[in-house]
Amino acid sequence: MAKKPKWWWRTLACLPYLMPLHETWMYAETAYHLHPFLEDFEFLTYPFLGAIGRLPGWFLMAYFFVAYLGVVRRKEWPYFFRFHVVTGMLLEIALQVIGTVSRWMPLAVYWGKLGMHFWTAVAFAYLFTVLECILCALTCMYADIPFVCDAAYIQIPYD
């Protein structure tokens, strides 16, 4: 990065991380250990979570197509912004894959003690990863998440 992006690009680069944060929040509520902790912050997230819940089912597909084809693949947008958009999309996809695969497990494992500890660990790991990505976006850095940042660099055409 030759020069530091303006403050509005840094703020705009945080927006793609709201979707993985929303998904992490939903999975974290299923983990019984996190529910009392999350109740303290529910008033901050409820308007956003309610708005996402009221969107039509096709919205997420449209969001990914527009974000990928309209932002990530176009060189008119700053490289910094495109990197954070694709990183947020990859984090969201990875969490959806984990959620889909874990639903194939037997209910005794998924809803049992093992499932509770698994979702607690996943929720904490993803929560802190997404918050670290938001912090990196605000401080003009590229988030260095193993495998995810490499996939993000591959997706973005460089000048």
C-alpha positions, -999 to 999 in steps of 0.1 A, spaced: 0 0 0 16 32 -12 -4 56 10 -29 53 38 -66 50 26 -90 78 36 -111 73 67 -142 65 47 -126 36 29 -114 22 62 -149 25 76 -165 11 45 -141 -19 46 -156 -29 79 -191 -34 65 -185 -68 48 -175 -82 83 -211 -75 96 -224 -106 78 -199 -131 94 -204 -113 127 -241 -118 124 -236 -155 116 -212 -159 145 -237 -143 168 -264 -167 158 -242 -197 164 -229 -183 196 -264 -181 210 -267 -219 206 -237 -223 228 -251 -223 263 -220 -208 279 -221 -177 258 -258 -168 262 -254 -148 295 -224 -130 281 -242 -121 249 -273 -108 267 -253 -78 278 -247 -68 242 -281 -78 227 -294 -42 227 -265 -32 204 -270 -60 179 -308 -65 179 -317 -38 153 -291 -52 128 -300 -89 135 -337 -81 131 -331 -63 98 -311 -92 84 -338 -117 96 -365 -98 77 -346 -99 44 -359 -123 17 -342 -156 12 -326 -147 -21 -309 -117 -6 -277 -135 5 -272 -149 -30 -277 -115 -45 -253 -100 -19 -225 -124 -28 -230 -119 -66 -230 -81 -64 -202 -80 -39 -180 -104 -59 -187 -92 -94 -193 -55 -86 -166 -49 -61 -139 -76 -59 -134 -81 -96 -135 -44 -106 -103 -25 -105 -120 8 -100 -124 1 -63 -93 4 -41 -73 -28 -35 -76 -24 3 -114 -23 1 -116 -52 -23 -94 -73 0 -116 -68 30 -148 -75 10 -135 -108 -2 -121 -117 32 -155 -110 48 -172 -132 22 -147 -160 27 -152 -159 65 -190 -161 60 -188 -190 36 -164 -209 59 -188 -205 88 -218 -216 67 -199 -247 56 -190 -256 93 -227 -251 102 -240 -273 74 -215 -301 80 -222 -301 117 -259 -306 111 -251 -339 95 -238 -352 128 -260 -373 150 -283 -352 172 -267 -366 203 -234 -351 192 -248 -319 177 -270 -310 207 -250 -328 234 -222 -317 255 -196 -322 227 -217 -299 204 -220 -273 231 -182 -272 236 -176 -273 199 -199 -243 192 -185 -224 221 -150 -228 207 -161 -220 172 -180 -189 184 -151 -175 203 -126 -182 176 -148 -166 149 -158 -137 171 -123 -127 178 -112 -134 142 -139 -111 128 -132 -84 154 -95 -86 145 -104 -82 108 -125 -51 117 -96 -37 137 -72 -44 108 -96 -26 84 -98 4 107 -60 6 111 -52 3 74 -38 -32 77 -45 -64 58 -59 -92 81 -34 -121 81 -57 -151 86 -41 -184 75 -56 -198 43 -83 -171 41 -59 -142 32 -42 -164 6 -76 -172 -10 -84 -135 -8 -52 -125 -26 -59 -150 -53 -94 -137 -60 -84 -100 -64 -70 -90 -98 -39 -69 -92 -33 -38 -114 
